[in-house]
């Protein structure tokens, strides 16, 4: 986090890869390449009243999904179920414990 890097990402799988451009944490487009095809997908951010394109600080897609689920009367995501979220948080807690990272109480 302290190094100056390109802030791009590539996710590679057996059938191809996905490229996330600069500011990968809040992309407004990505490229999906599979055997012989390349597709560029637009992921427009929800615009704030002031015209800010990075609504949600990079989490605008997640925020939209939560709002959609709540409007539908759901209390859990069909994409990221609660038990999976809890498992991820436990893994992060274990990693923090192993490296001795703790956050000051507020």
PAZAPA-4460 file (N, C-alpha, C; in steps of 0.05 Angstrom, whole numbers, plus 32768, in hexadecimal, padded with zeros to 4 digits):
% residues 106
    n_x    n_y    n_z   ca_x   ca_y   ca_z    c_x    c_y    c_z   seq   type   mol
   8010   7FE8   8000   8000   8000   8000   8011   8019   8000     1      X     A
   802A   8017   8008   803B   802F   8009   804A   8033   7FEF     2      X     A
   804A   801F   7FDE   8059   8022   7FC4   8048   802F   7FAF     3      X     A
   8054   803D   7F9D   8046   8049   7F87   8044   8034   7F71     4      X     A
   802D   8029   7F6D   8028   8015   7F59   8013   801E   7F46     5      X     A
   800F   800E   7F31   7FFC   8016   7F1C   7FDE   8014   7F24     6      X     A
   7FD8   8006   7F39   7FBC   8003   7F42   7FAA   7FF7   7F2D     7      X     A
   7FB4   7FE3   7F1F   7FA5   7FD4   7F0B   7FA4   7FB7   7F15     8      X     A
   7F93   7FA7   7F09   7F92   7F8B   7F11   7F8B   7F7A   7EF9     9      X     A
   7F93   7F61   7EFB   7F8C   7F4C   7EE7   7F84   7F33   7EF6    10      X     A
   7F6D   7F29   7EF0   7F63   7F10   7EFC   7F64   7EFB   7EE5    11      X     A
   7F74   7EE7   7EEA   7F78   7ED3   7ED5   7F6C   7EB8   7EDD    12      X     A
   7F5F   7EAC   7ECA   7F53   7E91   7ECE   7F5A   7E7F   7EB7    13      X     A
   7F4E   7E67   7EB7   7F55   7E54   7EA2   7F49   7E5B   7E87    14      X     A
   7F34   7E6B   7E86   7F27   7E72   7E6D   7F2E   7E8E   7E63    15      X     A
   7F3D   7E9D   7E73   7F44   7EB8   7E6A   7F4C   7ECA   7E82    16      X     A
   7F49   7EE4   7E7E   7F4F   7EF7   7E94   7F3E   7F0F   7E93    17      X     A
   7F3D   7F1D   7EAA   7F2F   7F37   7EAD   7F44   7F4B   7EB4    18      X     A
   7F43   7F62   7EA7   7F56   7F78   7EAD   7F46   7F8F   7EB8    19      X     A
   7F50   7F99   7ECF   7F44   7FB0   7EDC   7F58   7FC7   7ED9    20      X     A
   7F4E   7FDE   7ECE   7F61   7FF4   7EC9   7F69   8003   7EE2    21      X     A
   7F78   8018   7EDE   7F80   802A   7EF4   7F69   8030   7F06    22      X     A
   7F6E   8031   7F1F   7F5A   8033   7F35   7F48   801B   7F35    23      X     A
   7F54   8004   7F36   7F46   7FEA   7F35   7F31   7FE7   7F4B    24      X     A
   7F33   7FF6   7F60   7F20   7FF3   7F76   7F05   8001   7F6F    25      X     A
   7F04   8011   7F5B   7EEB   801E   7F53   7EEB   8021   7F35    26      X     A
   7EEC   800A   7F26   7EED   800C   7F09   7ED3   8015   7EFD    27      X     A
   7ED5   8023   7EE7   7EBC   8029   7ED8   7EBC   8019   7EBE    28      X     A
   7ED0   8009   7EBA   7ED0   7FF6   7EA4   7EE4   7FE0   7EAA    29      X     A
   7EE1   7FC9   7E9D   7EF4   7FB4   7E9F   7EF5   7FA5   7E84    30      X     A
   7F0A   7F95   7E80   7F0D   7F86   7E67   7F0D   7F69   7E6E    31      X     A
   7EFD   7F59   7E60   7EFB   7F3C   7E63   7F06   7F30   7E4A    32      X     A
   7F1B   7F20   7E4C   7F27   7F13   7E35   7F25   7EF5   7E39    33      X     A
   7F19   7EE7   7E26   7F18   7ECA   7E25   7F24   7EC1   7E0B    34      X     A
   7F25   7EA8   7E07   7F32   7E9E   7DEF   7F26   7EAB   7DD6    35      X     A
   7F35   7EBC   7DCA   7F2D   7EC9   7DB1   7F1A   7EE0   7DB3    36      X     A
   7F11   7EE8   7DCA   7EFE   7EFE   7DCD   7F07   7F11   7DE3    37      X     A
   7F03   7F2B   7DDD   7F08   7F3F   7DF1   7EEF   7F50   7DF3    38      X     A
   7EE5   7F54   7E0B   7ECE   7F64   7E10   7ED3   7F79   7E24    39      X     A
   7ECD   7F92   7E1E   7ED0   7FA8   7E31   7EB5   7FAE   7E3D    40      X     A
   7EB3   7FAC   7E58   7E9A   7FB1   7E66   7E9A   7FCB   7E74    41      X     A
   7E85   7FDA   7E71   7E82   7FF4   7E7F   7E74   7FEF   7E99    42      X     A
   7E7F   7FFB   7EAE   7E74   7FF9   7EC9   7E70   8015   7ED5    43      X     A
   7E5D   8023   7ECA   7E5B   803F   7ED3   7E54   8042   7EF0    44      X     A
   7E62   8054   7EFE   7E5D   8059   7F1A   7E43   8069   7F1D    45      X     A
   7E37   8065   7F34   7E20   8076   7F3A   7E2B   8092   7F3F    46      X     A
   7E1F   80A5   7F32   7E2A   80C1   7F35   7E1E   80CE   7F4E    47      X     A
   7E30   80DB   7F5C   7E27   80EB   7F73   7E1C   8105   7F69    48      X     A
   7E0F   8114   7F7A   7E03   812E   7F72   7E19   8141   7F68    49      X     A
   7E31   813E   7F72   7E47   8151   7F6A   7E55   8147   7F51    50      X     A
   7E4C   8131   7F45   7E58   8126   7F2D   7E6F   8113   7F31    51      X     A
   7E74   810C   7F4A   7E8A   80FA   7F51   7E84   80DE   7F44    52      X     A
   7E97   80D5   7F34   7E94   80BB   7F26   7E9B   80A3   7F38    53      X     A
   7EA7   80A8   7F4F   7EB0   8092   7F60   7E9E   808F   7F78    54      X     A
   7E84   8091   7F74   7E71   808F   7F8A   7E76   8076   7F9A    55      X     A
   7E75   8079   7FB4   7E79   8062   7FC6   7E96   805C   7FCB    56      X     A
   7EA8   806E   7FC3   7EC4   806A   7FC8   7ECF   8050   7FBD    57      X     A
   7EC5   8048   7FA6   7ECE   802F   7F9A   7EBC   8017   7FA0    58      X     A
   7EA8   801B   7FAF   7E96   8005   7FB6   7E7A   8009   7FAA    59      X     A
   7E77   801A   7F96   7E5D   8020   7F8B   7E4D   8008   7F82    60      X     A
   7E5A   7FF4   7F76   7E4C   7FDC   7F6D   7E41   7FCC   7F85    61      X     A
   7E51   7FCA   7F9A   7E48   7FBC   7FB2   7E31   7FCB   7FBF    62      X     A
   7E33   7FE5   7FC0   7E1E   7FF6   7FCC   7E04   7FF3   7FBC    63      X     A
   7E06   7FF4   7FA2   7DEE   7FF0   7F92   7DE1   7FD5   7F97    64      X     A
   7DF1   7FC0   7F99   7DE7   7FA5   7F9E   7DD9   7FA4   7FB9    65      X     A
   7DE5   7FAF   7FCE   7DD8   7FAF   7FE8   7DBD   7FBE   7FE7    66      X     A
   7DBC   7FD5   7FDA   7DA3   7FE4   7FD8   7D8E   7FD4   7FC8    67      X     A
   7D96   7FC6   7FB3   7D83   7FB6   7FA4   7D78   7F9F   7FB5    68      X     A
   7D89   7F92   7FC5   7D80   7F7C   7FD6   7D6D   7F87   7FEB    69      X     A
   7D73   7F9E   7FF7   7D62   7FA9   800C   7D47   7FB1   8000    70      X     A
   7D47   7FBE   7FE8   7D2E   7FC5   7FDB   7D1D   7FAD   7FD5    71      X     A
   7D2A   7F96   7FD0   7D1C   7F7D   7FCA   7D13   7F6E   7FE3    72      X     A
   7D18   7F7A   7FFA   7D10   7F6E   8013   7D23   7F58   801D    73      X     A
   7D3A   7F56   8011   7D4D   7F41   8018   7D60   7F4B   802E    74      X     A
   7D69   7F39   803F   7D7C   7F41   8054   7D98   7F36   804F    75      X     A
   7D9B   7F28   8038   7DB5   7F1B   8031   7DB9   7F1C   8013    76      X     A
   7DD2   7F1E   800C   7DDA   7F1E   7FEF   7DD9   7F02   7FE3    77      X     A
   7DCF   7F01   7FCB   7DCF   7EE7   7FBD   7DEB   7EE3   7FB0    78      X     A
   7DFB   7EF8   7FAF   7E16   7EF6   7FA3   7E2B   7EF0   7FB9    79      X     A
   7E28   7EFD   7FD0   7E3B   7EFA   7FE6   7E2C   7EF5   7FFF    80      X     A
   7E25   7EDB   8004   7E15   7ED4   801C   7E23   7EDC   8036    81      X     A
   7E13   7EDF   804B   7E1E   7EE7   8065   7E33   7ED4   806F    82      X     A
   7E2E   7EBA   806D   7E42   7EA7   8077   7E5D   7EAA   8069    83      X     A
   7E5D   7EB1   8050   7E76   7EB5   8041   7E83   7ECE   804B    84      X     A
   7E74   7EE3   804F   7E7F   7EFC   805A   7E8C   7EF8   8075    85      X     A
   7E7E   7EE9   8086   7E89   7EE4   80A1   7EA3   7ED3   809F    86      X     A
   7EA4   7EC0   808C   7EBC   7EB0   8088   7ED3   7EC1   807F    87      X     A
   7ECE   7ED4   806D   7EE3   7EE7   8064   7EED   7EF8   807C    88      X     A
   7EDB   7F02   808C   7EE3   7F12   80A3   7EF3   7F02   80B7    89      X     A
   7EEC   7EE9   80BB   7EFC   7ED8   80CD   7F18   7ED4   80C2    90      X     A
   7F1A   7ED0   80A8   7F34   7ECD   809C   7F45   7EE6   809F    91      X     A
   7F39   7EFD   809B   7F47   7F17   809F   7F4F   7F1B   80BC    92      X     A
   7F3D   7F13   80CF   7F44   7F15   80EB   7F5C   7F04   80F2    93      X     A
   7F5C   7EEB   80E7   7F73   7ED9   80EC   7F8D   7EE4   80E1    94      X     A
   7F8C   7EEF   80C9   7FA3   7EFB   80BC   7FAE   7F12   80CD    95      X     A
   7F9B   7F23   80D7   7FA4   7F3A   80E7   7FB0   7F30   8101    96      X     A
   7FA4   7F1C   810D   7FB0   7F10   8126   7FCC   7F06   8121    97      X     A
   7FD0   7EF8   810A   7FEA   7EEC   8105   8000   7F01   8100    98      X     A
   7FF8   7F18   80F6   800D   7F2C   80F1   800E   7F41   8107    99      X     A
   7FFC   7F3E   811B   7FFC   7F50   8132   7FF0   7F6B   812C   100      X     A
   7FDE   7F6D   8119   7FD1   7F86   8113   7FB8   7F89   8124   101      X     A
   7FB5   7FA0   8131   7F9D   7FA6   813F   7F96   7FC3   813B   102      X     A
   7F7D   7FC9   813D   7F73   7FE5   8138   7F6D   7FF1   8154   103      X     A
   7F74   800A   8157   7F6E   8019   816F   7F50   801B   8173   104      X     A
   7F46   8017   818C   7F2A   801B   8191   7F23   8038   818E   105      X     A
   7F0B   803D   8183   7F03   8059   8180   7EEE   8060   8194   106      X     A
***
